């Protein structure tokens, strides 16, 4: 499959003790969820309404919040479903 150019390789932080040899081996592969599977997003309406109401009541143009949910592989193994079912407005401090 085609790997988008904006994808960059990831690396682990430096540590004193390595559990493996850090020298790259083999070909580069894509590690993106859409590379091998068809993603599907499921959003609970109550969660969306709560996030919308919170955004309208907030005086700032942008704010931080969390949308929480689950990630599950479909029964046929061909796709993944992300189900977002909770909203957390976070803390100002």
SEFIZA-3560 file (N, C-alpha, C; in Angstrom, 3 decimals):
REM SEFIZA-3560
<numar><xx>0.823</xx><yy>-1.199</yy><zz>0.000</zz><atom>N</atom></numar>
<numar><xx>0.000</xx><yy>0.000</yy><zz>0.000</zz><atom>CA</atom></numar>
<numar><xx>0.851</xx><yy>1.240</yy><zz>0.000</zz><atom>C</atom></numar>
<numar><xx>0.222</xx><yy>2.354</yy><zz>-0.334</zz><atom>N</atom></numar>
<numar><xx>0.901</xx><yy>3.644</yy><zz>-0.363</zz><atom>CA</atom></numar>
<numar><xx>1.044</xx><yy>4.185</yy><zz>1.045</zz><atom>C</atom></numar>
<numar><xx>2.230</xx><yy>4.624</yy><zz>1.408</zz><atom>N</atom></numar>
<numar><xx>2.479</xx><yy>5.238</yy><zz>2.720</zz><atom>CA</atom></numar>
<numar><xx>2.541</xx><yy>6.747</yy><zz>2.518</zz><atom>C</atom></numar>
<numar><xx>1.648</xx><yy>7.524</yy><zz>3.172</zz><atom>N</atom></numar>
<numar><xx>1.653</xx><yy>8.985</yy><zz>2.995</zz><atom>CA</atom></numar>
<numar><xx>2.995</xx><yy>9.589</yy><zz>3.371</zz><atom>C</atom></numar>
<numar><xx>3.425</xx><yy>10.642</yy><zz>2.658</zz><atom>N</atom></numar>
<numar><xx>4.731</xx><yy>11.253</yy><zz>2.941</zz><atom>CA</atom></numar>
<numar><xx>4.802</xx><yy>11.945</yy><zz>4.290</zz><atom>C</atom></numar>
<numar><xx>3.668</xx><yy>12.309</yy><zz>4.885</zz><atom>N</atom></numar>
<numar><xx>3.713</xx><yy>13.015</yy><zz>6.167</zz><atom>CA</atom></numar>
<numar><xx>3.990</xx><yy>12.070</yy><zz>7.339</zz><atom>C</atom></numar>
<numar><xx>3.940</xx><yy>10.766</yy><zz>7.091</zz><atom>N</atom></numar>
<numar><xx>4.256</xx><yy>9.819</yy><zz>8.151</zz><atom>CA</atom></numar>
<numar><xx>5.762</xx><yy>9.807</yy><zz>8.371</zz><atom>C</atom></numar>
<numar><xx>6.174</xx><yy>9.879</yy><zz>9.623</zz><atom>N</atom></numar>
<numar><xx>7.594</xx><yy>9.898</yy><zz>9.952</zz><atom>CA</atom></numar>
<numar><xx>7.907</xx><yy>8.700</yy><zz>10.843</zz><atom>C</atom></numar>
<numar><xx>9.145</xx><yy>8.207</yy><zz>10.783</zz><atom>N</atom></numar>
<numar><xx>9.497</xx><yy>7.082</yy><zz>11.655</zz><atom>CA</atom></numar>
<numar><xx>9.489</xx><yy>7.507</yy><zz>13.114</zz><atom>C</atom></numar>
<numar><xx>9.123</xx><yy>6.596</yy><zz>13.985</zz><atom>N</atom></numar>
<numar><xx>9.125</xx><yy>6.919</yy><zz>15.409</zz><atom>CA</atom></numar>
<numar><xx>10.369</xx><yy>6.328</yy><zz>16.052</zz><atom>C</atom></numar>
<numar><xx>10.743</xx><yy>6.900</yy><zz>17.187</zz><atom>N</atom></numar>
<numar><xx>11.911</xx><yy>6.394</yy><zz>17.906</zz><atom>CA</atom></numar>
<numar><xx>11.603</xx><yy>6.398</yy><zz>19.396</zz><atom>C</atom></numar>
<numar><xx>12.319</xx><yy>5.576</yy><zz>20.114</zz><atom>N</atom></numar>
<numar><xx>12.121</xx><yy>5.483</yy><zz>21.547</zz><atom>CA</atom></numar>
<numar><xx>13.089</xx><yy>6.418</yy><zz>22.260</zz><atom>C</atom></numar>
<numar><xx>12.741</xx><yy>6.902</yy><zz>23.452</zz><atom>N</atom></numar>
<numar><xx>13.647</xx><yy>7.807</yy><zz>24.172</zz><atom>CA</atom></numar>
<numar><xx>14.940</xx><yy>7.093</yy><zz>24.572</zz><atom>C</atom></numar>
<numar><xx>15.999</xx><yy>7.880</yy><zz>24.728</zz><atom>N</atom></numar>
<numar><xx>17.279</xx><yy>7.333</yy><zz>25.142</zz><atom>CA</atom></numar>
<numar><xx>17.202</xx><yy>6.784</yy><zz>26.561</zz><atom>C</atom></numar>
<numar><xx>17.908</xx><yy>5.717</yy><zz>26.812</zz><atom>N</atom></numar>
<numar><xx>17.961</xx><yy>5.155</yy><zz>28.156</zz><atom>CA</atom></numar>
<numar><xx>19.365</xx><yy>4.614</yy><zz>28.402</zz><atom>C</atom></numar>
<numar><xx>19.667</xx><yy>4.328</yy><zz>29.643</zz><atom>N</atom></numar>
<numar><xx>20.990</xx><yy>3.813</yy><zz>29.984</zz><atom>CA</atom></numar>
<numar><xx>21.147</xx><yy>2.351</yy><zz>29.574</zz><atom>C</atom></numar>
<numar><xx>20.075</xx><yy>1.617</yy><zz>29.610</zz><atom>N</atom></numar>
<numar><xx>20.143</xx><yy>0.187</yy><zz>29.349</zz><atom>CA</atom></numar>
<numar><xx>19.189</xx><yy>-0.160</yy><zz>28.205</zz><atom>C</atom></numar>
<numar><xx>19.706</xx><yy>-0.728</yy><zz>27.137</zz><atom>N</atom></numar>
<numar><xx>18.873</xx><yy>-1.120</yy><zz>25.995</zz><atom>CA</atom></numar>
<numar><xx>18.512</xx><yy>-2.594</yy><zz>26.112</zz><atom>C</atom></numar>
<numar><xx>17.258</xx><yy>-2.909</yy><zz>25.847</zz><atom>N</atom></numar>
<numar><xx>16.812</xx><yy>-4.299</yy><zz>25.904</zz><atom>CA</atom></numar>
<numar><xx>16.930</xx><yy>-4.987</yy><zz>24.553</zz><atom>C</atom></numar>
<numar><xx>17.283</xx><yy>-4.242</yy><zz>23.515</zz><atom>N</atom></numar>
<numar><xx>17.439</xx><yy>-4.796</yy><zz>22.181</zz><atom>CA</atom></numar>
<numar><xx>18.488</xx><yy>-4.004</yy><zz>21.423</zz><atom>C</atom></numar>
<numar><xx>18.924</xx><yy>-4.568</yy><zz>20.325</zz><atom>N</atom></numar>
<numar><xx>19.911</xx><yy>-3.915</yy><zz>19.473</zz><atom>CA</atom></numar>
<numar><xx>19.206</xx><yy>-2.813</yy><zz>18.681</zz><atom>C</atom></numar>
<numar><xx>19.617</xx><yy>-1.536</yy><zz>18.828</zz><atom>N</atom></numar>
<numar><xx>18.892</xx><yy>-0.442</yy><zz>18.184</zz><atom>CA</atom></numar>
<numar><xx>19.185</xx><yy>-0.273</yy><zz>16.694</zz><atom>C</atom></numar>
<numar><xx>20.044</xx><yy>-1.098</yy><zz>16.117</zz><atom>N</atom></numar>
<numar><xx>20.376</xx><yy>-0.980</yy><zz>14.704</zz><atom>CA</atom></numar>
<numar><xx>19.183</xx><yy>-1.462</yy><zz>13.867</zz><atom>C</atom></numar>
<numar><xx>18.698</xx><yy>-0.636</yy><zz>12.915</zz><atom>N</atom></numar>
<numar><xx>17.548</xx><yy>-1.054</yy><zz>12.096</zz><atom>CA</atom></numar>
<numar><xx>17.866</xx><yy>-2.306</yy><zz>11.283</zz><atom>C</atom></numar>
<numar><xx>16.863</xx><yy>-3.178</yy><zz>11.152</zz><atom>N</atom></numar>
<numar><xx>17.005</xx><yy>-4.403</yy><zz>10.363</zz><atom>CA</atom></numar>
<numar><xx>15.796</xx><yy>-4.543</yy><zz>9.451</zz><atom>C</atom></numar>
<numar><xx>16.015</xx><yy>-4.907</yy><zz>8.212</zz><atom>N</atom></numar>
<numar><xx>14.919</xx><yy>-5.163</yy><zz>7.296</zz><atom>CA</atom></numar>
<numar><xx>14.396</xx><yy>-3.910</yy><zz>6.636</zz><atom>C</atom></numar>
<numar><xx>13.317</xx><yy>-4.091</yy><zz>5.891</zz><atom>N</atom></numar>
<numar><xx>12.697</xx><yy>-2.993</yy><zz>5.159</zz><atom>CA</atom></numar>
<numar><xx>11.812</xx><yy>-2.157</yy><zz>6.068</zz><atom>C</atom></numar>
<numar><xx>11.569</xx><yy>-0.918</yy><zz>5.651</zz><atom>N</atom></numar>
<numar><xx>10.678</xx><yy>-0.019</yy><zz>6.382</zz><atom>CA</atom></numar>
<numar><xx>9.243</xx><yy>-0.457</yy><zz>6.131</zz><atom>C</atom></numar>
<numar><xx>8.442</xx><yy>-0.503</yy><zz>7.178</zz><atom>N</atom></numar>
<numar><xx>7.032</xx><yy>-0.849</yy><zz>7.029</zz><atom>CA</atom></numar>
<numar><xx>6.181</xx><yy>0.250</yy><zz>7.644</zz><atom>C</atom></numar>
<numar><xx>4.947</xx><yy>0.371</yy><zz>7.209</zz><atom>N</atom></numar>
<numar><xx>4.018</xx><yy>1.331</yy><zz>7.783</zz><atom>CA</atom></numar>
<numar><xx>3.371</xx><yy>0.762</yy><zz>9.027</zz><atom>C</atom></numar>
<numar><xx>3.244</xx><yy>1.573</yy><zz>10.054</zz><atom>N</atom></numar>
<numar><xx>2.627</xx><yy>1.125</yy><zz>11.303</zz><atom>CA</atom></numar>
<numar><xx>1.409</xx><yy>1.978</yy><zz>11.613</zz><atom>C</atom></numar>
<numar><xx>0.651</xx><yy>2.314</yy><zz>10.615</zz><atom>N</atom></numar>
<numar><xx>-0.534</xx><yy>3.143</yy><zz>10.794</zz><atom>CA</atom></numar>
<numar><xx>-1.767</xx><yy>2.262</yy><zz>10.789</zz><atom>C</atom></numar>
<numar><xx>-2.762</xx><yy>2.608</yy><zz>11.574</zz><atom>N</atom></numar>
<numar><xx>-3.951</xx><yy>1.765</yy><zz>11.717</zz><atom>CA</atom></numar>
<numar><xx>-4.680</xx><yy>1.600</yy><zz>10.376</zz><atom>C</atom></numar>
<numar><xx>-4.595</xx><yy>2.572</yy><zz>9.488</zz><atom>N</atom></numar>
<numar><xx>-5.292</xx><yy>2.469</yy><zz>8.205</zz><atom>CA</atom></numar>
<numar><xx>-4.464</xx><yy>1.750</yy><zz>7.149</zz><atom>C</atom></numar>
<numar><xx>-3.249</xx><yy>1.360</yy><zz>7.475</zz><atom>N</atom></numar>
<numar><xx>-2.395</xx><yy>0.708</yy><zz>6.484</zz><atom>CA</atom></numar>
<numar><xx>-2.916</xx><yy>-0.682</yy><zz>6.132</zz><atom>C</atom></numar>
<numar><xx>-3.353</xx><yy>-1.437</yy><zz>7.127</zz><atom>N</atom></numar>
<numar><xx>-3.831</xx><yy>-2.803</yy><zz>6.895</zz><atom>CA</atom></numar>
<numar><xx>-5.331</xx><yy>-2.973</yy><zz>7.113</zz><atom>C</atom></numar>
<numar><xx>-5.978</xx><yy>-2.026</yy><zz>7.742</zz><atom>N</atom></numar>
<numar><xx>-7.384</xx><yy>-2.204</yy><zz>8.097</zz><atom>CA</atom></numar>
<numar><xx>-8.226</xx><yy>-1.011</yy><zz>7.664</zz><atom>C</atom></numar>
<numar><xx>-9.506</xx><yy>-1.249</yy><zz>7.540</zz><atom>N</atom></numar>
<numar><xx>-10.455</xx><yy>-0.189</yy><zz>7.204</zz><atom>CA</atom></numar>
<numar><xx>-11.034</xx><yy>0.358</yy><zz>8.505</zz><atom>C</atom></numar>
<numar><xx>-10.727</xx><yy>1.617</yy><zz>8.855</zz><atom>N</atom></numar>
<numar><xx>-11.222</xx><yy>2.163</yy><zz>10.127</zz><atom>CA</atom></numar>
<numar><xx>-12.678</xx><yy>2.616</yy><zz>10.034</zz><atom>C</atom></numar>
<numar><xx>-13.377</xx><yy>2.514</yy><zz>11.160</zz><atom>N</atom></numar>
<numar><xx>-14.754</xx><yy>2.989</yy><zz>11.271</zz><atom>CA</atom></numar>
<numar><xx>-14.867</xx><yy>3.735</yy><zz>12.591</zz><atom>C</atom></numar>
<numar><xx>-15.490</xx><yy>4.893</yy><zz>12.568</zz><atom>N</atom></numar>
<numar><xx>-15.655</xx><yy>5.710</yy><zz>13.765</zz><atom>CA</atom></numar>
<numar><xx>-17.109</xx><yy>5.692</yy><zz>14.186</zz><atom>C</atom></numar>
<numar><xx>-17.338</xx><yy>5.388</yy><zz>15.449</zz><atom>N</atom></numar>
<numar><xx>-18.680</xx><yy>5.383</yy><zz>16.009</zz><atom>CA</atom></numar>
<numar><xx>-18.687</xx><yy>6.354</yy><zz>17.185</zz><atom>C</atom></numar>
<numar><xx>-19.581</xx><yy>7.335</yy><zz>17.149</zz><atom>N</atom></numar>
<numar><xx>-19.632</xx><yy>8.372</yy><zz>18.179</zz><atom>CA</atom></numar>
<numar><xx>-21.023</xx><yy>8.399</yy><zz>18.786</zz><atom>C</atom></numar>
<numar><xx>-21.099</xx><yy>8.263</yy><zz>20.100</zz><atom>N</atom></numar>
<numar><xx>-22.380</xx><yy>8.289</yy><zz>20.804</zz><atom>CA</atom></numar>
<numar><xx>-22.930</xx><yy>9.715</yy><zz>20.759</zz><atom>C</atom></numar>
<numar><xx>-24.199</xx><yy>9.867</yy><zz>20.397</zz><atom>N</atom></numar>
<numar><xx>-24.802</xx><yy>11.193</yy><zz>20.233</zz><atom>CA</atom></numar>
<numar><xx>-24.754</xx><yy>12.006</yy><zz>21.520</zz><atom>C</atom></numar>
<numar><xx>-24.981</xx><yy>11.369</yy><zz>22.652</zz><atom>N</atom></numar>
<numar><xx>-24.952</xx><yy>12.068</yy><zz>23.939</zz><atom>CA</atom></numar>
<numar><xx>-23.575</xx><yy>12.697</yy><zz>24.182</zz><atom>C</atom></numar>
<numar><xx>-22.512</xx><yy>11.984</yy><zz>23.832</zz><atom>N</atom></numar>
<numar><xx>-21.150</xx><yy>12.487</yy><zz>23.993</zz><atom>CA</atom></numar>
<numar><xx>-20.912</xx><yy>13.696</yy><zz>23.104</zz><atom>C</atom></numar>
<numar><xx>-21.368</xx><yy>13.613</yy><zz>21.870</zz><atom>N</atom></numar>
<numar><xx>-21.204</xx><yy>14.720</yy><zz>20.935</zz><atom>CA</atom></numar>
<numar><xx>-21.961</xx><yy>15.955</yy><zz>21.406</zz><atom>C</atom></numar>
<numar><xx>-23.180</xx><yy>15.783</yy><zz>21.889</zz><atom>N</atom></numar>
<numar><xx>-23.967</xx><yy>16.918</yy><zz>22.385</zz><atom>CA</atom></numar>
<numar><xx>-23.320</xx><yy>17.563</yy><zz>23.613</zz><atom>C</atom></numar>
<numar><xx>-22.767</xx><yy>16.742</yy><zz>24.499</zz><atom>N</atom></numar>
<numar><xx>-22.100</xx><yy>17.262</yy><zz>25.689</zz><atom>CA</atom></numar>
<numar><xx>-20.861</xx><yy>18.070</yy><zz>25.305</zz><atom>C</atom></numar>
<numar><xx>-20.068</xx><yy>17.569</yy><zz>24.357</zz><atom>N</atom></numar>
<numar><xx>-18.877</xx><yy>18.287</yy><zz>23.903</zz><atom>CA</atom></numar>
<numar><xx>-19.267</xx><yy>19.596</yy><zz>23.213</zz><atom>C</atom></numar>
<numar><xx>-20.327</xx><yy>19.571</yy><zz>22.418</zz><atom>N</atom></numar>
<numar><xx>-20.800</xx><yy>20.772</yy><zz>21.725</zz><atom>CA</atom></numar>
<numar><xx>-21.267</xx><yy>21.831</yy><zz>22.723</zz><atom>C</atom></numar>
<numar><xx>-22.038</xx><yy>21.407</yy><zz>23.730</zz><atom>N</atom></numar>
<numar><xx>-22.521</xx><yy>22.338</yy><zz>24.747</zz><atom>CA</atom></numar>
<numar><xx>-21.356</xx><yy>22.940</yy><zz>25.531</zz><atom>C</atom></numar>
<numar><xx>-20.380</xx><yy>22.127</yy><zz>25.856</zz><atom>N</atom></numar>
<numar><xx>-19.207</xx><yy>22.624</yy><zz>26.580</zz><atom>CA</atom></numar>
<numar><xx>-18.439</xx><yy>23.644</yy><zz>25.729</zz><atom>C</atom></numar>
<numar><xx>-18.316</xx><yy>23.384</yy><zz>24.433</zz><atom>N</atom></numar>
<numar><xx>-17.605</xx><yy>24.303</yy><zz>23.536</zz><atom>CA</atom></numar>
<numar><xx>-18.340</xx><yy>25.637</yy><zz>23.423</zz><atom>C</atom></numar>
<numar><xx>-19.660</xx><yy>25.597</yy><zz>23.373</zz><atom>N</atom></numar>
<numar><xx>-20.438</xx><yy>26.846</yy><zz>23.270</zz><atom>CA</atom></numar>
<numar><xx>-20.350</xx><yy>27.666</yy><zz>24.546</zz><atom>C</atom></numar>
<numar><xx>-20.252</xx><yy>27.016</yy><zz>25.709</zz><atom>N</atom></numar>
<numar><xx>-20.207</xx><yy>27.726</yy><zz>26.978</zz><atom>CA</atom></numar>
<numar><xx>-18.817</xx><yy>28.259</yy><zz>27.297</zz><atom>C</atom></numar>
<numar><xx>-17.807</xx><yy>27.769</yy><zz>26.619</zz><atom>N</atom></numar>
<numar><xx>-16.439</xx><yy>28.187</yy><zz>26.882</zz><atom>CA</atom></numar>
<numar><xx>-16.174</xx><yy>29.529</yy><zz>26.210</zz><atom>C</atom></numar>
<numar><xx>-15.589</xx><yy>30.467</yy><zz>26.957</zz><atom>N</atom></numar>
<numar><xx>-15.329</xx><yy>31.798</yy><zz>26.404</zz><atom>CA</atom></numar>
<numar><xx>-14.134</xx><yy>31.808</yy><zz>25.457</zz><atom>C</atom></numar>
<numar><xx>-13.170</xx><yy>30.925</yy><zz>25.685</zz><atom>N</atom></numar>
<numar><xx>-11.980</xx><yy>30.896</yy><zz>24.842</zz><atom>CA</atom></numar>
<numar><xx>-12.310</xx><yy>30.312</yy><zz>23.475</zz><atom>C</atom></numar>
<numar><xx>-11.549</xx><yy>30.748</yy><zz>22.464</zz><atom>N</atom></numar>
<numar><xx>-11.755</xx><yy>30.216</yy><zz>21.121</zz><atom>CA</atom></numar>
<numar><xx>-11.382</xx><yy>28.747</yy><zz>21.039</zz><atom>C</atom></numar>
<numar><xx>-10.265</xx><yy>28.382</yy><zz>21.654</zz><atom>N</atom></numar>
<numar><xx>-9.855</xx><yy>26.976</yy><zz>21.654</zz><atom>CA</atom></numar>
<numar><xx>-9.662</xx><yy>26.520</yy><zz>23.094</zz><atom>C</atom></numar>
<numar><xx>-9.921</xx><yy>25.261</yy><zz>23.326</zz><atom>N</atom></numar>
<numar><xx>-9.773</xx><yy>24.697</yy><zz>24.657</zz><atom>CA</atom></numar>
<numar><xx>-9.385</xx><yy>23.234</yy><zz>24.513</zz><atom>C</atom></numar>
<numar><xx>-8.891</xx><yy>22.649</yy><zz>25.589</zz><atom>N</atom></numar>
<numar><xx>-8.492</xx><yy>21.249</yy><zz>25.580</zz><atom>CA</atom></numar>
<numar><xx>-9.567</xx><yy>20.395</yy><zz>26.212</zz><atom>C</atom></numar>
<numar><xx>-9.737</xx><yy>19.212</yy><zz>25.677</zz><atom>N</atom></numar>
<numar><xx>-10.680</xx><yy>18.251</yy><zz>26.243</zz><atom>CA</atom></numar>
<numar><xx>-10.255</xx><yy>16.854</yy><zz>25.798</zz><atom>C</atom></numar>
<numar><xx>-10.940</xx><yy>15.845</yy><zz>26.302</zz><atom>N</atom></numar>
<numar><xx>-10.648</xx><yy>14.461</yy><zz>25.949</zz><atom>CA</atom></numar>
<numar><xx>-11.912</xx><yy>13.781</yy><zz>25.464</zz><atom>C</atom></numar>
<numar><xx>-11.793</xx><yy>13.027</yy><zz>24.409</zz><atom>N</atom></numar>
<numar><xx>-12.844</xx><yy>12.127</yy><zz>23.964</zz><atom>CA</atom></numar>
<numar><xx>-12.311</xx><yy>10.720</yy><zz>24.201</zz><atom>C</atom></numar>
<numar><xx>-13.005</xx><yy>9.944</yy><zz>25.008</zz><atom>N</atom></numar>
<numar><xx>-12.525</xx><yy>8.626</yy><zz>25.407</zz><atom>CA</atom></numar>
<numar><xx>-13.387</xx><yy>7.534</yy><zz>24.797</zz><atom>C</atom></numar>
<numar><xx>-12.774</xx><yy>6.419</yy><zz>24.497</zz><atom>N</atom></numar>
<numar><xx>-13.530</xx><yy>5.332</yy><zz>23.908</zz><atom>CA</atom></numar>
<numar><xx>-12.713</xx><yy>4.059</yy><zz>23.830</zz><atom>C</atom></numar>
<numar><xx>-13.136</xx><yy>3.182</yy><zz>22.920</zz><atom>N</atom></numar>
<numar><xx>-12.491</xx><yy>1.881</yy><zz>22.770</zz><atom>CA</atom></numar>
<numar><xx>-12.118</xx><yy>1.650</yy><zz>21.314</zz><atom>C</atom></numar>
<numar><xx>-11.126</xx><yy>0.816</yy><zz>21.121</zz><atom>N</atom></numar>
<numar><xx>-10.683</xx><yy>0.411</yy><zz>19.795</zz><atom>CA</atom></numar>
<numar><xx>-10.816</xx><yy>-1.100</yy><zz>19.725</zz><atom>C</atom></numar>
<numar><xx>-11.530</xx><yy>-1.598</yy><zz>18.707</zz><atom>N</atom></numar>
<numar><xx>-11.742</xx><yy>-3.038</yy><zz>18.591</zz><atom>CA</atom></numar>
<numar><xx>-11.620</xx><yy>-3.474</yy><zz>17.142</zz><atom>C</atom></numar>
<numar><xx>-11.040</xx><yy>-4.655</yy><zz>16.949</zz><atom>N</atom></numar>
<numar><xx>-10.963</xx><yy>-5.230</yy><zz>15.609</zz><atom>CA</atom></numar>
<numar><xx>-12.308</xx><yy>-5.862</yy><zz>15.277</zz><atom>C</atom></numar>
<numar><xx>-12.733</xx><yy>-5.725</yy><zz>14.029</zz><atom>N</atom></numar>
<numar><xx>-13.992</xx><yy>-6.321</yy><zz>13.595</zz><atom>CA</atom></numar>
<numar><xx>-13.884</xx><yy>-7.849</yy><zz>13.594</zz><atom>C</atom></numar>
<numar><xx>-15.032</xx><yy>-8.514</yy><zz>13.621</zz><atom>N</atom></numar>
<numar><xx>-15.045</xx><yy>-9.977</yy><zz>13.664</zz><atom>CA</atom></numar>
<numar><xx>-14.383</xx><yy>-10.603</yy><zz>12.439</zz><atom>C</atom></numar>
<numar><xx>-14.517</xx><yy>-9.964</yy><zz>11.287</zz><atom>N</atom></numar>
<numar><xx>-13.921</xx><yy>-10.520</yy><zz>10.073</zz><atom>CA</atom></numar>
<numar><xx>-12.425</xx><yy>-10.227</yy><zz>9.976</zz><atom>C</atom></numar>
<numar><xx>-11.902</xx><yy>-9.402</yy><zz>10.862</zz><atom>N</atom></numar>
<numar><xx>-10.486</xx><yy>-9.095</yy><zz>10.873</zz><atom>CA</atom></numar>
<numar><xx>-10.059</xx><yy>-8.090</yy><zz>9.823</zz><atom>C</atom></numar>
<numar><xx>-10.994</xx><yy>-7.547</yy><zz>9.078</zz><atom>N</atom></numar>
<numar><xx>-10.665</xx><yy>-6.622</yy><zz>7.995</zz><atom>CA</atom></numar>
<numar><xx>-10.712</xx><yy>-5.161</yy><zz>8.407</zz><atom>C</atom></numar>
<numar><xx>-11.283</xx><yy>-4.843</yy><zz>9.544</zz><atom>N</atom></numar>
<numar><xx>-11.418</xx><yy>-3.447</yy><zz>9.935</zz><atom>CA</atom></numar>
<numar><xx>-11.275</xx><yy>-3.253</yy><zz>11.426</zz><atom>C</atom></numar>
<numar><xx>-11.192</xx><yy>-1.992</yy><zz>11.821</zz><atom>N</atom></numar>
<numar><xx>-11.180</xx><yy>-1.628</yy><zz>13.231</zz><atom>CA</atom></numar>
<numar><xx>-12.276</xx><yy>-0.605</yy><zz>13.464</zz><atom>C</atom></numar>
<numar><xx>-12.860</xx><yy>-0.655</yy><zz>14.640</zz><atom>N</atom></numar>
<numar><xx>-13.905</xx><yy>0.287</yy><zz>15.007</zz><atom>CA</atom></numar>
<numar><xx>-13.465</xx><yy>1.064</yy><zz>16.229</zz><atom>C</atom></numar>
<numar><xx>-13.489</xx><yy>2.383</yy><zz>16.120</zz><atom>N</atom></numar>
<numar><xx>-13.213</xx><yy>3.263</yy><zz>17.246</zz><atom>CA</atom></numar>
<numar><xx>-14.560</xx><yy>3.764</yy><zz>17.738</zz><atom>C</atom></numar>
<numar><xx>-14.913</xx><yy>3.421</yy><zz>18.967</zz><atom>N</atom></numar>
<numar><xx>-16.184</xx><yy>3.841</yy><zz>19.556</zz><atom>CA</atom></numar>
<numar><xx>-15.896</xx><yy>4.884</yy><zz>20.627</zz><atom>C</atom></numar>
<numar><xx>-16.336</xx><yy>6.110</yy><zz>20.388</zz><atom>N</atom></numar>
<numar><xx>-16.136</xx><yy>7.198</yy><zz>21.348</zz><atom>CA</atom></numar>
<numar><xx>-17.427</xx><yy>7.352</yy><zz>22.135</zz><atom>C</atom></numar>
<numar><xx>-17.336</xx><yy>7.143</yy><zz>23.461</zz><atom>N</atom></numar>
<numar><xx>-18.550</xx><yy>7.152</yy><zz>24.270</zz><atom>CA</atom></numar>
<numar><xx>-18.469</xx><yy>8.018</yy><zz>25.522</zz><atom>C</atom></numar>
<numar><xx>-17.335</xx><yy>8.694</yy><zz>25.728</zz><atom>N</atom></numar>
<numar><xx>-17.218</xx><yy>9.556</yy><zz>26.908</zz><atom>CA</atom></numar>
<numar><xx>-16.527</xx><yy>10.863</yy><zz>26.569</zz><atom>C</atom></numar>
<numar><xx>-16.927</xx><yy>11.911</yy><zz>27.262</zz><atom>N</atom></numar>
<numar><xx>-16.344</xx><yy>13.237</yy><zz>27.088</zz><atom>CA</atom></numar>
<numar><xx>-15.809</xx><yy>13.704</yy><zz>28.434</zz><atom>C</atom></numar>
<numar><xx>-14.580</xx><yy>14.188</yy><zz>28.436</zz><atom>N</atom></numar>
<numar><xx>-13.962</xx><yy>14.731</yy><zz>29.648</zz><atom>CA</atom></numar>
<numar><xx>-13.443</xx><yy>16.126</yy><zz>29.316</zz><atom>C</atom></numar>
<numar><xx>-14.022</xx><yy>17.172</yy><zz>29.935</zz><atom>N</atom></numar>
<numar><xx>-13.582</xx><yy>18.530</yy><zz>29.629</zz><atom>CA</atom></numar>
<numar><xx>-12.186</xx><yy>18.851</yy><zz>30.123</zz><atom>C</atom></numar>
<numar><xx>-11.602</xx><yy>18.013</yy><zz>30.963</zz><atom>N</atom></numar>
<numar><xx>-10.257</xx><yy>18.270</yy><zz>31.460</zz><atom>CA</atom></numar>
<numar><xx>-10.254</xx><yy>19.317</yy><zz>32.554</zz><atom>C</atom></numar>
<numar><xx>-9.087</xx><yy>19.768</yy><zz>32.887</zz><atom>N</atom></numar>
<numar><xx>-8.929</xx><yy>20.778</yy><zz>33.937</zz><atom>CA</atom></numar>
<numar><xx>-8.241</xx><yy>22.001</yy><zz>33.358</zz><atom>C</atom></numar>
<numar><xx>-8.577</xx><yy>23.146</yy><zz>33.893</zz><atom>N</atom></numar>
<numar><xx>-7.989</xx><yy>24.395</yy><zz>33.426</zz><atom>CA</atom></numar>
<numar><xx>-6.553</xx><yy>24.551</yy><zz>33.915</zz><atom>C</atom></numar>
<numar><xx>-6.230</xx><yy>23.955</yy><zz>35.061</zz><atom>N</atom></numar>
<numar><xx>-4.894</xx><yy>24.102</yy><zz>35.637</zz><atom>CA</atom></numar>
<numar><xx>-4.055</xx><yy>22.898</yy><zz>35.286</zz><atom>C</atom></numar>
//
